[in-house]
Amino acid sequence: MLFRWRSAVAAVVLLSAARGGEIRGRLTDPIPAELRGALVRLLPEGSSTVLARVLSDAEGRFAFSGVRPGRYLIRATVGGFREQTVDPLAIQGDEVLDAGDIKLSLAGCYSPRVNCDFVTPDGASAGPTLHSSGDKHLAWGCVIDLDNGKLDCPEPGSEHHPFKRGPDLRLVSKQGAVFLEPLPGATISPLQPVESDCGGSKQSASPFRIDGLDPGNDWCIRTTQGRISRFFLAAEVEPGTTGIFIHFVTFK
């Protein structure tokens, strides 16, 4: 049974009524300043099953109590920042394990809930020119044209779509897992934590597994029309989901 409660000191989740250990920590930005309202998840090492979720408090603190002995991962994210995964933590008995400060890196100017002003020293506007952008719900079997922000959901077994040059991505399920699949002419590459743009990304035409991921994960897409698009998850992708919420920005 899962019990949830909050303390005045930190956001806490009690995993078990039986006595167990505690894993705690604090989330910060690069300054470092505390990050409140961040989603923190606890997972067993080697598994995509989320045991518990909690939001960090006003001081960026969180805690999971009643944790059984074992090895666990902590994943944390909040709007405008990349997901951060903490190296496996081993807990024994009823000990208190402090993960310390967990620093989240910025996801860049085009991530959801982030606005940047690009200006030159003389005050003129600068920066990349946008072609299209928006928020979409991409369901199983549906395809999206990132150049124009259009969705199409063809009938099962049909490849018909209304786009002139072909869509870019499709959401598919394979053996119970969820994948983003680039369509012919498009490629995909996940951005690394140290990257802020798509300049050095290594593109691939292979499907990319996304179940278990959450906001703070983003990709570079080279569209069928040769443009570059940043593609962000806007909500957690639950295993077995039938659709995902995304935010995209395509450049001219």
Number of C-alpha atoms within 10 A of each C-alpha: 6 11 13 15 9 15 11 8 12 20 24 25 25 22 21 17 12 11 14 19 22 24 24 19 18 21 29 19 16 11 8 12 12 21 22 19 20 22 20 24 19 22 18 16 16 10 10 15 14 16 14 16 18 21 24 25 23 16 17 22 26 27 27 27 22 20 26 18 15 14 15 22 19 23 20 26 24 23 19 20 24 25 25 20 15 14 13 15 16 13 19 15 14 15 13 17 17 13 16 12 16 23 22 23 21 21 25 16 15 20 25 22 9 13 11 9 8 12 11 9 6 6 8 8 10 10 10 9 9 11 16 15 19 14 15 16 13 20 19 17 19 20 25 24 19 29 24 14 17 14 21 18 17 14 11 8 7 9 9 11 17 11 13 6 11 19 28 23 26 22 23 20 17 8 6 11 15 25 18 18 21 24 20 13 15 22 23 28 22 19 21 15 17 10 15 15 17 19 9 12 16 12 16 15 15 14 19 17 16 19 20 17 17 22 25 26 24 24 21 25 28 25 24 21 15 13 15 24 24 24 24 23 22 22 16 18 19 19 16 13 16 15 17 20 16 18 20 25 23 25 15 12
